[in-house]
Amino acid sequence: MDTDSLVVDTALLAGSMILENGGETFRAEETAVNLCLAGGCDSASAIAFATGVLITVKKDSKTSSALKRITKRGTDLVRLDGTNSIVRNFIKGDITLETAHAELTELSEKKSTHNLLGLLASALAAMFFALLFGGNAFDAAVAFVAGFAVKAVSVSLKYTNIYNFAVSFIGGCVIAIVATFSVFLFKMGNIGSIITGATMPILPGLMLTGAIRDTVTGDLMAGTTRIVESLLVAIAIASGVGIVLSAYISMGGVL
């Protein structure tokens, strides 16, 4: 691969990494452009949207463009920080273009090594949210289990071809099943507090915040797309919870 192609490919990789892991659209564009300019291009333009990144560069009167399709999106602050660090190191001249490309490729292909920590964090967040919404110690304990379970399901499905909305729907079902089963088995607890507490960590809050920021900064298409996506994810979670609760009520359960 020649140097010009490597610059564009590295910029596409960096921009797509930011979008795939919860970064804002304008940040992906800014990162790609700065990387291209640092790589020796005379000028560079980038357009990022929810499903792809398009980059056009000009060097020595020669113009070239490249597009990278994005199929999966989520939130991974470790990958975001790693991507930003690699790009900054290249721009400052601390690493070569080849090294930057290799490190970005390795980071994009690396699976998360903090699954247990993520599971515990999700479980603890669910537990404290249950207490915040008026639950007692029993509700908090069940919410802890539900938060742990839904995060485990999410992690196990992350590297499959299943759609994000289906994962959210399944997560809602898991939370409602754990809540209703626990209340039915022990004859105590508040289903509402448990479900609300366990649902909070999986709501698309960061996605919605990024969407609003994109809209405010003028990226109307990306912002609108992310707002719609966050609403659909919330609807999928609510649908999963609602179906399980309907089944529970139809079998004689009481909310």
DADAVEN-V641353 format. One line per field, one symbol per residue. ss: DSSP state (H for helix, E for strand, C for the rest). psi: psi as a letter, one per 40 degrees, with the letter a starting at -180 (. if undefined). A space follows every 50 residues. Layout:
ss=???
psi=???
This chain:
ss=CCHHHHHHHHHHHHHHHHHHCCCCHHHHHHHHHHHHHHCCCCEEEEEEEC CEEEEEEEECCEEEEEEEECCCCCCCHHHHHHHHHHHHHHHHCCCCHHHH HHHHHHHHHCCCCCHHHHHHHHHHHHHHHHHHCCCCHHHHHHHHHHHHHH HHHHHHHCCCCCCHHHHHHHHHHHHHHHHHHHHHHHCCCCHHHHHHHHHH CCCCHHHHHHHHHHHHCCCHHHHHHHHHHHHHHHHHHHHHHHHHHHHHHH CCCCC
psi=hiddddddddddddddddddeeiiddddddddddddddeeidiiihhiad eihhhhihhfehhiiihhhhdhiahgdddddddddddddddeediidddd ddddddddehihefddddddddddddddddddfeiadddddddddddddd ddddddedeieiiddddddddddddddddddddddefiihdddddddddd eeifddddddddddddeegddddddddddddddddddddddddddddddd eeih.
